[in-house]
Every structure is written in structure tokens, then in C-alpha cells.
Amino acid sequence: MSPAPCPAPLDGAADTVAAHLALAPADPLRGPIVTLWDSDGVLPAWHEASGDLIRWQPPVVQLHTWEPGRVDDLILTAIPRAHLVLGCGVDGVARRVALGEWPVDRGRRQLVALARRAVEVGARAICWNAEASWKRPPGSEEARRLAAVIADTLASVASLYPQLRQWHTSYDHPHYHSTYPWRAWLGAGSPIEVSLPQVYAAPGGGMMAHRGALEAREARALSSWDTAIRRGWITPDDPTTPLREGVVWRPYYQLHHVTAVDTVASALAQPVVSLWAMRSRSDAAGREAAEVLCAVWRAGLWGDVRALQRAVGVADDGDYGPITHAAVLRWAAGP
């Protein structure tokens, strides 16, 4: 299906956005990505979390909202070296398109409009958050319509806004969700660069995950990802080549009911991680983990646990455990 005409790309950006983009290195989206979200909207989320984020100075802030223009200037003023990602929950679009309330083209136009908003605020990437409403019986007319809106949207955004990276987040165990359109989002030819499976280790019911639960959940998630690749649902990227042939896996961790030491240990093994979500979906352990991760990033020690251990004065065995974490906490707090 050929995409219908869309609005022209932006002619320019506000001075604050232009100045902000000028600070960017070649690949700014690395390290901890702190997500800002609240059921009451992104502006209340910022008011609630701003004290923490201003103190932490995260390298990347993800605005989980359809209205990023409500807070982008506030964030870029308070955290001038931060880069923005726009996260968009898009299940509402899927429901309307699947049920025939909207034609495919209207669904595409709505999603392209979100990409435009991302560009307007200077976001480096848009992360499509697609979950249960995209599940439809294989071969059904509903599944066909949803596959079409995905393909048309991704192609339109790539054409109109080539500077905007496209990411994806959904389930962390693809093989448990066979009616989800993995091929449309992450298969051959998709411009999606990164998928951020939601690696959530908490057992639910307000209970705290036991030590090691996050590592175990991540191992199972990676095994399921490999299964999806073997089934042809997901096209992997080949890290040995300079070109992006497919999609890379990067985790999306929760900031609640998981020990801080486990969150930090798992995060430091990845080039980039997303963290859900400030402040309404975070507890003391999650905020402690986010603060430590931002401090480690600012110190230039991300990904090098041995160097971090030497910096905080503990044995450099490469194992980020409770002893290392306690020392890092003292170090992050400063004199």
C-alpha cells in the first residue's frame, strides 16, 4: 500500500532545540535513559521528578507522552546536556484500525504526527510502545490492517524524518506472544534500530524480587529473543559489520521492586538501558539505582566495572555485588 502524502518535514526548530542539538556527539543515545511518565500527564510527572533528575543529570530522558511540547523546554533548561527520546503508547491506534473504525491511512497519519512532534522538540528517537492491542489472529483481516499500518508508518517516518531514529518496545518473551506482529515491527526491511524488551523481574503484588531474579529474567528473555530470530520474526543486526541490517536488543528495566544492586549490575553490562519510570513507577531502590547509574555515566566509567571498583576503592574483581554497590553509593554521594 502506497503511503498518502504527509506534512512536509520541519523547516527549522526553536533556538533552544537547535542549541541543544549542537551539543550532541555522534551517538548520543547511550548509558541510562530515564523515562518520565505519569497517568496524569507528562507535566505532573516532571514536577514530581524534577528534583531527582536535576540532581542526577541523566544523559537521556525519555518522555512517555503524546504531548512532549509541554515539558521539553523545562527539561532542556534544567538538564542542558540531556538528549530526548519520545516514547509513545500506540495501542489506541491499533484498536481503532483493527476494528475498522479508522482506515489504515488514518492510523498511519496519526503515528506520523507523533513522529513530527518528536522532531519538533528535538528528540533523537521515537520509541513505539506496542502491546496487547496489536495482537490479532494470524491471517485475519485485522492482522492484515495492523501489518499495513506498521509498514506504512515506519516507511513514512523514515522518509520524512531520516534524522529521527525509530525504536520499539514490547514484550520481553516474544515466543509467548505469537499473535503479536513481530515481523511487521522487527522483521526484514524494518527501519527500527533497537527493540527494548520490558525485562520486568518483580513478582507482582507489591513483593520485592529476590537477588538474582533480574539476571535470570534477562537470560530467559534473551533465549526467547533467539527463538523469535530462528522463527524469522526478528532480523538481528550483525555487530561485525558497519551497516545496520536488523534490530539490536537492549533492555527496559523497571525502577520498582527490584534491588538496586541487581539493576545497576545488569545495566552496566549494556551500552544503553531504559528505566521505567520516574516518578510514579519508582520506589527507593529504583531511584537509588538510577542515581548510581547516572553518576557512573557522568564519571565516564560506564561498562567498566573493574575501573569503577578501583575508583571507589574495592577489589577490582569485575563482580558488581553488594560490597561494590555500597562503596559506589558513598562515592556517588560525594564529599
Order of alpha helices (4+ residues) and beta strands (2+ residues): alpha-beta-alpha-beta-alpha-beta-alpha-alpha-beta-alpha-beta-alpha-beta-beta-alpha-beta-beta-alpha-beta-alpha-alpha-alpha
